[in-house]
Amino acid sequence: MKHISKLISIFFLIVVLYGCGSFMHGYTLNQAIGRYMLVDKDSESFGYKRIKYSSSYYAPLRYFVKEKGLPDFIYENSENSRHVIFLFYVGPNMAYEFAEGSWISDSLFQRQQRPITEYEMQSYNHLVYTSKLQKGSHDYE
């Protein structure tokens, strides 16, 4: 009987640990839709939290971020009731678009990769500027 209760406890713990990221992914999704978000690990910005939640929910995204590292900023949207997320890497000037193929979390696929547009770069610069203002930094360059 002890063995069964230990197995149940371990199973419950796995479900809770996996489920927290998945729950938070869905819980914060409406706040993220239509927004560019800075991914700042040091300040644990909303963008950082969103990429962590999304990476825990979508295995393909988790593997991509593990290989490429954290993006500098992200953008999330909805298209035909499917989640779309853009990951932007400023150094290599690349944007990667991922989209859900169905309601199954593993259906997320990389739809395109392309250079960052001028508008997206301006959005990034604005995010960085705003972040510095909020931190009280006077280094605006």
Backbone as a printed PyTorch tensor [residue, N CA C, xyz], in Angstrom:
tensor([[[  0.8200,  -1.1970,   0.0000],
         [  0.0000,   0.0000,   0.0000],
         [  0.8690,   1.2690,   0.0000]],

        [[  1.9640,   1.2340,   0.7720],
         [  2.8610,   2.3900,   0.8020],
         [  3.4350,   2.6610,  -0.5820]],

        [[  3.7480,   1.5980,  -1.2830],
         [  4.3270,   1.7210,  -2.6230],
         [  3.3510,   2.4280,  -3.5670]],

        [[  2.1050,   2.0730,  -3.4930],
         [  1.0870,   2.6910,  -4.3490],
         [  0.9140,   4.1630,  -3.9940]],

        [[  0.8980,   4.4810,  -2.7140],
         [  0.7330,   5.8880,  -2.3200],
         [  1.9490,   6.7150,  -2.7390]],

        [[  3.1400,   6.1250,  -2.7170],
         [  4.3290,   6.8380,  -3.1930],
         [  4.2300,   7.0990,  -4.6900]],

        [[  3.7890,   6.1020,  -5.4400],
         [  3.6240,   6.2760,  -6.8810],
         [  2.5910,   7.3480,  -7.1940]],

        [[  1.5070,   7.3400,  -6.4590],
         [  0.4710,   8.3600,  -6.6560],
         [  1.0260,   9.7370,  -6.3240]],

        [[  1.7930,   9.8350,  -5.2510],
         [  2.3980,  11.1200,  -4.8700],
         [  3.3630,  11.6160,  -5.9370]],

        [[  4.1810,  10.7250,  -6.4620],
         [  5.1310,  11.1070,  -7.5090],
         [  4.3900,  11.5450,  -8.7640]],

        [[  3.3600,  10.7890,  -9.1450],
         [  2.5560,  11.1510, -10.3060],
         [  1.9150,  12.5230, -10.1070]],

        [[  1.3510,  12.7650,  -8.9310],
         [  0.7190,  14.0470,  -8.6300],
         [  1.7410,  15.1810,  -8.7130]],

        [[  2.9250,  14.9630,  -8.1830],
         [  3.9760,  15.9760,  -8.2210],
         [  4.3700,  16.3000,  -9.6620]],

        [[  4.5030,  15.2820, -10.4960],
         [  4.8400,  15.5040, -11.9060],
         [  3.7490,  16.3070, -12.5940]],

        [[  2.5010,  15.9490, -12.3460],
         [  1.3750,  16.6650, -12.9540],
         [  1.3560,  18.1140, -12.4950]],

        [[  1.5840,  18.3450, -11.2160],
         [  1.5800,  19.7120, -10.6900],
         [  2.7220,  20.5220, -11.2850]],

        [[  3.9220,  19.9620, -11.3110],
         [  5.0650,  20.7000, -11.8440],
         [  4.9020,  20.9910, -13.3260]],

        [[  4.4470,  20.0310, -14.0940],
         [  4.2230,  20.2630, -15.5210],
         [  3.0400,  21.1940, -15.7180]],

        [[  2.0160,  21.0010, -14.9400],
         [  0.7810,  21.7610, -15.0940],
         [  0.8970,  23.2250, -14.7300]],

        [[  1.7890,  23.5940, -13.8290],
         [  1.9150,  24.9990, -13.4190],
         [  2.2720,  25.8840, -14.6060]],

        [[  3.2830,  25.4840, -15.3530],
         [  3.6730,  26.2610, -16.5270],
         [  2.5720,  26.3030, -17.5580]],

        [[  1.9070,  25.1760, -17.7500],
         [  0.8040,  25.1160, -18.7080],
         [ -0.3550,  25.9890, -18.2520]],

        [[ -0.6650,  25.9310, -16.9700],
         [ -1.7410,  26.7610, -16.4340],
         [ -1.4120,  28.2380, -16.6040]],

        [[ -0.1960,  28.6270, -16.2380],
         [  0.1990,  30.0330, -16.3350],
         [  0.2710,  30.4870, -17.7920]],

        [[  0.6240,  29.5800, -18.6920],
         [  0.6240,  29.9130, -20.1190],
         [ -0.7700,  30.3680, -20.5300]],

        [[ -1.7730,  29.5810, -20.1910],
         [ -3.1500,  29.9290, -20.5450],
         [ -3.6850,  31.1090, -19.7570]],

        [[ -3.3240,  31.1690, -18.4760],
         [ -3.8330,  32.2130, -17.5830],
         [ -3.3630,  33.6050, -18.0040]],

        [[ -2.1490,  33.7120, -18.5190],
         [ -1.5830,  35.0220, -18.8860],
         [ -1.6610,  35.3110, -20.3850]],

        [[ -2.2500,  34.4120, -21.1560],
         [ -2.2750,  34.5600, -22.6100],
         [ -2.9800,  35.8350, -23.0610]],

        [[ -4.1340,  36.1410, -22.4960],
         [ -4.8720,  37.3410, -22.9190],
         [ -4.0820,  38.6230, -22.6830]],

        [[ -3.2470,  38.6450, -21.6520],
         [ -2.4150,  39.8220, -21.3840],
         [ -1.2980,  39.9620, -22.4160]],

        [[ -0.9500,  38.8620, -23.0690],
         [  0.1820,  38.8590, -24.0000],
         [ -0.2210,  39.1130, -25.4490]],

        [[ -1.4460,  38.8010, -25.7980],
         [ -1.8840,  38.8890, -27.1940],
         [ -1.7560,  40.3230, -27.7070]],

        [[ -1.0980,  40.4600, -28.8570],
         [ -0.9610,  41.7630, -29.5010],
         [  0.0930,  42.6710, -28.9010]],

        [[  1.0050,  42.1130, -28.0930],
         [  2.0310,  42.9250, -27.4250],
         [  3.4340,  42.4600, -27.7790]],

        [[  4.3140,  43.4410, -27.9740],
         [  5.7420,  43.1570, -28.0140],
         [  6.2070,  43.1540, -26.5670]],

        [[  7.0280,  42.1730, -26.2090],
         [  7.4770,  42.0510, -24.8270],
         [  8.9760,  41.7910, -24.7770]],

        [[  9.6560,  42.5840, -23.9830],
         [ 11.0830,  42.4070, -23.7580],
         [ 11.2880,  41.1420, -22.9270]],

        [[ 12.2840,  40.3540, -23.2800],
         [ 12.6220,  39.1540, -22.5150],
         [ 13.8640,  39.4840, -21.6970]],

        [[ 13.6500,  39.8180, -20.4290],
         [ 14.7390,  40.2170, -19.5410],
         [ 14.7620,  39.2750, -18.3470]],

        [[ 15.7090,  38.3570, -18.3680],
         [ 15.8070,  37.3570, -17.3040],
         [ 16.1020,  38.0030, -15.9580]],

        [[ 16.9580,  39.0320, -15.9430],
         [ 17.3560,  39.6660, -14.6860],
         [ 16.1780,  40.2750, -13.9400]],

        [[ 15.3010,  40.9510, -14.6610],
         [ 14.1510,  41.5790, -14.0000],
         [ 12.9260,  40.6690, -14.0140]],

        [[ 13.0720,  39.4800, -14.6000],
         [ 11.9540,  38.5470, -14.7640],
         [ 10.7460,  39.2720, -15.3550]],

        [[ 10.9950,  39.9370, -16.4700],
         [  9.9550,  40.7040, -17.1590],
         [  8.8010,  39.7960, -17.5770]],

        [[  7.6850,  40.4120, -17.9290],
         [  6.5250,  39.6490, -18.3810],
         [  6.8830,  38.8210, -19.6140]],

        [[  7.6860,  39.3750, -20.5060],
         [  8.1250,  38.6350, -21.6850],
         [  8.9550,  37.4170, -21.3110]],

        [[  9.8060,  37.5630, -20.3040],
         [ 10.5970,  36.4280, -19.8200],
         [  9.6780,  35.3460, -19.2580]],

        [[  8.7020,  35.7750, -18.4630],
         [  7.7560,  34.8050, -17.8960],
         [  6.9580,  34.1160, -18.9980]],

        [[  6.5320,  34.8860, -19.9990],
         [  5.7460,  34.3020, -21.0870],
         [  6.5550,  33.2650, -21.8720]],

        [[  7.8200,  33.5490, -22.1420],
         [  8.6080,  32.5740, -22.8990],
         [  8.8410,  31.3240, -22.0500]],

        [[  8.9820,  31.4850, -20.7500],
         [  9.1340,  30.3260, -19.8670],
         [  7.8450,  29.5090, -19.8350]],

        [[  6.6970,  30.1780, -19.6750],
         [  5.4130,  29.4660, -19.6600],
         [  5.1750,  28.7700, -20.9980]],

        [[  5.4080,  29.4890, -22.0860],
         [  5.1650,  28.9230, -23.4150],
         [  6.1080,  27.7630, -23.6970]],

        [[  7.3460,  27.8850, -23.2400],
         [  8.3140,  26.8020, -23.4390],
         [  7.9450,  25.5630, -22.6330]],

        [[  7.3120,  25.7700, -21.4860],
         [  6.8960,  24.6010, -20.7080],
         [  5.6540,  23.9560, -21.3130]],

        [[  4.8660,  24.7280, -22.0370],
         [  3.6430,  24.2090, -22.6540],
         [  3.9110,  23.5660, -24.0200]],

        [[  4.7540,  24.2010, -24.8130],
         [  5.0430,  23.7260, -26.1710],
         [  6.4310,  23.0960, -26.2240]],

        [[  6.4940,  21.7840, -26.3560],
         [  7.7910,  21.0980, -26.4310],
         [  8.6370,  21.5850, -27.6090]],

        [[  8.0690,  21.7920, -28.8060],
         [  8.9110,  22.2810, -29.9120],
         [  9.5600,  23.6380, -29.6080]],

        [[  8.8390,  24.5060, -28.9140],
         [  9.3900,  25.8110, -28.5420],
         [ 10.4810,  25.6380, -27.4900]],

        [[ 10.2500,  24.7480, -26.5470],
         [ 11.2420,  24.4790, -25.5000],
         [ 12.5610,  24.0310, -26.1330]],

        [[ 12.5020,  23.1180, -27.1000],
         [ 13.7170,  22.6280, -27.7540],
         [ 14.3940,  23.7310, -28.5620]],

        [[ 13.6060,  24.5690, -29.2140],
         [ 14.1570,  25.6680, -30.0060],
         [ 14.9050,  26.6520, -29.1040]],

        [[ 14.2690,  27.0490, -28.0000],
         [ 14.8880,  28.0110, -27.0760],
         [ 16.1140,  27.3920, -26.4070]],

        [[ 16.0490,  26.1080, -26.1400],
         [ 17.2160,  25.4430, -25.5540],
         [ 18.4030,  25.5080, -26.5120]],

        [[ 18.1350,  25.3660, -27.8000],
         [ 19.1990,  25.4030, -28.8090],
         [ 19.6810,  26.8250, -29.0910]],

        [[ 18.7600,  27.7770, -29.2620],
         [ 19.1030,  29.1460, -29.6730],
         [ 19.3420,  30.0910, -28.5040]],

        [[ 18.8420,  29.7630, -27.3270],
         [ 18.9070,  30.6710, -26.1920],
         [ 17.6600,  31.5370, -26.1380]],

        [[ 17.5490,  32.3170, -25.0830],
         [ 16.3880,  33.1950, -24.9280],
         [ 16.3890,  34.2730, -26.0060]],

        [[ 15.2240,  34.5910, -26.5390],
         [ 15.1450,  35.6930, -27.5000],
         [ 15.2780,  37.0300, -26.7780]],

        [[ 15.5280,  38.0880, -27.5330],
         [ 15.6040,  39.4280, -26.9490],
         [ 14.2150,  39.9900, -26.6720]],

        [[ 13.2710,  39.6680, -27.5480],
         [ 11.8820,  40.0700, -27.3240],
         [ 10.9640,  39.1340, -28.0900]],

        [[  9.6840,  39.1680, -27.7160],
         [  8.7000,  38.2850, -28.3400],
         [  7.4390,  39.0730, -28.6690]],

        [[  6.6210,  38.4810, -29.5020],
         [  5.3090,  39.0330, -29.8480],
         [  4.3540,  37.8560, -29.9670]],

        [[  3.1810,  37.9920, -29.3560],
         [  2.1980,  36.9160, -29.4180],
         [  0.9100,  37.4230, -30.0270]],

        [[  0.2570,  36.5370, -30.7710],
         [ -1.0030,  36.8980, -31.4050],
         [ -1.8500,  35.6480, -31.5570]],

        [[ -3.0640,  35.8580, -32.0220],
         [ -3.9790,  34.7610, -32.2950],
         [ -4.4150,  34.8660, -33.7460]],

        [[ -4.4320,  33.7360, -34.4180],
         [ -4.7960,  33.7090, -35.8300],
         [ -5.7110,  32.5020, -36.0500]],

        [[ -6.9490,  32.7640, -36.4300],
         [ -7.9280,  31.6790, -36.6050],
         [ -8.0270,  30.8050, -35.3530]],

        [[ -8.0770,  31.4540, -34.1970],
         [ -8.1690,  30.7830, -32.8910],
         [ -6.9520,  29.9230, -32.5650]],

        [[ -5.8500,  30.1640, -33.2200],
         [ -4.6090,  29.4390, -32.9490],
         [ -3.5470,  30.4260, -32.4720]],

        [[ -2.7700,  29.9860, -31.5040],
         [ -1.7230,  30.8190, -30.9180],
         [ -0.5450,  30.9420, -31.8830]],

        [[ -0.0440,  32.1670, -32.0310],
         [  1.1360,  32.4510, -32.8500],
         [  2.1150,  33.2210, -31.9750]],

        [[  3.3730,  32.8320, -32.0000],
         [  4.3910,  33.5280, -31.2150],
         [  5.6220,  33.7710, -32.0870]],

        [[  6.1180,  35.0020, -32.0090],
         [  7.3330,  35.3950, -32.7210],
         [  8.4560,  35.5360, -31.6980]],

        [[  9.6080,  34.9880, -32.0050],
         [ 10.8060,  35.1380, -31.1880],
         [ 11.8020,  35.9600, -31.9900]],

        [[ 12.3090,  37.0310, -31.3820],
         [ 13.2170,  37.9470, -32.0680],
         [ 14.6000,  37.8980, -31.4250]],

        [[ 15.6090,  37.6880, -32.2640],
         [ 17.0050,  37.6730, -31.8380],
         [ 17.6980,  38.8380, -32.5340]],

        [[ 18.0080,  39.8840, -31.7640],
         [ 18.5220,  41.1340, -32.3220],
         [ 19.9220,  40.9630, -32.9100]],

        [[ 20.8230,  40.2830, -32.2020],
         [ 22.2030,  40.1160, -32.6800],
         [ 22.2780,  39.5740, -34.0980]],

        [[ 21.6760,  38.4230, -34.3500],
         [ 21.6820,  37.8870, -35.7220],
         [ 20.5940,  38.4790, -36.6190]],

        [[ 19.7990,  39.4150, -36.0850],
         [ 18.7330,  40.0810, -36.8450],
         [ 17.7450,  39.0770, -37.4480]],

        [[ 17.2640,  38.1550, -36.6010],
         [ 16.3550,  37.1180, -37.0820],
         [ 15.0810,  37.0590, -36.2430]],

        [[ 13.9720,  36.8520, -36.9520],
         [ 12.6670,  36.6350, -36.3260],
         [ 12.2060,  35.2350, -36.7030]],

        [[ 11.6970,  34.5130, -35.7190],
         [ 11.1930,  33.1590, -35.9380],
         [  9.7250,  33.1370, -35.5320]],

        [[  8.8880,  32.6800, -36.4370],
         [  7.4510,  32.6220, -36.1760],
         [  7.0360,  31.1720, -35.9520]],

        [[  6.3210,  30.9580, -34.8530],
         [  5.7770,  29.6430, -34.5290],
         [  4.2650,  29.7490, -34.4620]],

        [[  3.5830,  28.7110, -34.9210],
         [  2.1200,  28.7110, -34.9160],
         [  1.6050,  27.3330, -34.5200]],

        [[  0.4520,  27.3330, -33.8670],
         [ -0.2040,  26.0750, -33.5290],
         [ -0.8300,  25.4800, -34.7820]],

        [[ -0.6630,  24.1810, -34.9540],
         [ -1.3130,  23.4970, -36.0600],
         [ -2.6870,  22.9820, -35.6740]],

        [[ -2.8780,  22.7400, -34.3800],
         [ -4.1570,  22.2710, -33.8490],
         [ -4.1930,  22.6170, -32.3640]],

        [[ -5.1770,  22.0980, -31.6640],
         [ -5.2910,  22.3830, -30.2330],
         [ -4.2610,  21.6160, -29.4090]],

        [[ -3.5600,  20.6640, -30.0060],
         [ -2.5630,  19.8620, -29.2960],
         [ -1.2800,  20.6830, -29.1540]],

        [[ -0.7370,  20.7260, -27.9380],
         [  0.4250,  21.5880, -27.6850],
         [  1.6380,  21.2150, -28.5380]],

        [[  1.8130,  19.9410, -28.8460],
         [  2.9620,  19.5350, -29.6660],
         [  2.7860,  19.8470, -31.1450]],

        [[  1.6450,  20.4500, -31.5070],
         [  1.4140,  20.7960, -32.9170],
         [  2.0740,  22.1140, -33.3100]],

        [[  2.7000,  22.7990, -32.3380],
         [  3.3780,  24.0600, -32.6470],
         [  4.5120,  23.7810, -33.6370]],

        [[  4.5900,  24.5970, -34.6710],
         [  5.6350,  24.4040, -35.6700],
         [  6.2100,  25.7530, -36.0750]],

        [[  7.4550,  25.7350, -36.5600],
         [  8.0890,  26.9620, -37.0360],
         [  7.5660,  27.2450, -38.4320]],

        [[  6.8490,  28.3560, -38.5590],
         [  6.2250,  28.7010, -39.8320],
         [  7.1750,  29.4640, -40.7450]],

        [[  7.9910,  30.3200, -40.1500],
         [  8.9440,  31.0610, -40.9780],
         [ 10.0800,  31.6030, -40.1330]],

        [[ 11.1580,  31.9440, -40.8090],
         [ 12.2470,  32.7190, -40.2150],
         [ 12.6090,  33.7740, -41.2430]],

        [[ 12.9040,  34.9620, -40.7360],
         [ 13.1460,  36.1000, -41.6210],
         [ 13.9060,  37.1600, -40.8490]],

        [[ 14.4410,  38.1680, -41.5450],
         [ 15.0680,  39.2940, -40.8470],
         [ 14.0160,  40.1030, -40.0700]],

        [[ 14.4580,  40.7380, -39.0100],
         [ 13.5850,  41.6110, -38.2210],
         [ 13.2680,  42.8480, -39.0560]],

        [[ 12.0030,  43.2520, -39.0730],
         [ 11.6080,  44.4380, -39.8400],
         [ 12.0110,  45.7070, -39.0990]],

        [[ 11.9800,  46.8170, -39.8130],
         [ 12.3060,  48.1080, -39.2010],
         [ 11.3240,  48.4330, -38.0760]],

        [[ 10.0420,  48.1720, -38.3030],
         [  9.0250,  48.4370, -37.2770],
         [  9.2860,  47.5990, -36.0210]],

        [[  9.6310,  46.3360, -36.2080],
         [  9.9100,  45.4670, -35.0660],
         [ 11.1370,  45.9490, -34.3000]],

        [[ 12.1580,  46.4210, -35.0250],
         [ 13.3550,  46.9380, -34.3610],
         [ 13.0360,  48.2150, -33.5930]],

        [[ 12.1930,  49.0700, -34.1580],
         [ 11.7590,  50.2720, -33.4410],
         [ 10.9890,  49.8920, -32.1830]],

        [[ 10.1610,  48.8770, -32.2830],
         [  9.4150,  48.4000, -31.1120],
         [ 10.3720,  47.8940, -30.0440]],

        [[ 11.3970,  47.1630, -30.4580],
         [ 12.3970,  46.6670, -29.5210],
         [ 13.1270,  47.8270, -28.8400]],

        [[ 13.5660,  48.8060, -29.6230],
         [ 14.2630,  49.9640, -29.0520],
         [ 13.3810,  50.6980, -28.0550]],

        [[ 12.0920,  50.7940, -28.3500],
         [ 11.1510,  51.4320, -27.4180],
         [ 11.0340,  50.6070, -26.1280]],

        [[ 10.9850,  49.2910, -26.2530],
         [ 10.9220,  48.4310, -25.0680],
         [ 12.1580,  48.6100, -24.1920]],

        [[ 13.3270,  48.6600, -24.8220],
         [ 14.5780,  48.8320, -24.0790],
         [ 14.5910,  50.1920, -23.3920]],

        [[ 14.1930,  51.2340, -24.1100],
         [ 14.1450,  52.5910, -23.5600],
         [ 13.1990,  52.6510, -22.3560]],

        [[ 12.0160,  52.1030, -22.5110],
         [ 11.0210,  52.1000, -21.4290],
         [ 11.5280,  51.3110, -20.2280]],

        [[ 12.1860,  50.1940, -20.4860],
         [ 12.7290,  49.3740, -19.4100],
         [ 13.7900,  50.1330, -18.6200]],

        [[ 14.6430,  50.8720, -19.3360],
         [ 15.6760,  51.6650, -18.6570],
         [ 15.0560,  52.7720, -17.8210]],

        [[ 13.9990,  53.3950, -18.3310],
         [ 13.3110,  54.4310, -17.5600],
         [ 12.7190,  53.8520, -16.2810]],

        [[ 12.1240,  52.6830, -16.3890],
         [ 11.5070,  52.0510, -15.2240],
         [ 12.5440,  51.6400, -14.1930]],

        [[ 13.7380,  51.3100, -14.6570],
         [ 14.8130,  50.9210, -13.7410],
         [ 15.5270,  52.1350, -13.1600]],

        [[ 15.1970,  53.3210, -13.6830],
         [ 15.8310,  54.5310, -13.1870],
         [ 17.1640,  54.8270, -13.8280]],

        [[ 17.4590,  54.1760, -14.9330],
         [ 18.7230,  54.4040, -15.6210],
         [ 18.6410,  55.6880, -16.4350]],

        [[ 19.7290,  56.4290, -16.4610],
         [ 19.7860,  57.6620, -17.2530],
         [ 20.6460,  57.4770, -18.4960]],

        [[ 21.0130,  56.2380, -18.7810],
         [ 21.7940,  55.9260, -19.9750],
         [ 20.8230,  55.5870, -21.0980]],

        [[ 20.3980,  56.5860, -21.8570],
         [ 19.3550,  56.4060, -22.8660],
         [ 19.8960,  56.0780, -24.2380]],

        [[ 21.1780,  55.9320, -24.3860],
         [ 21.7400,  55.6850, -25.7170],
         [ 21.8280,  54.2230, -26.0080]]])
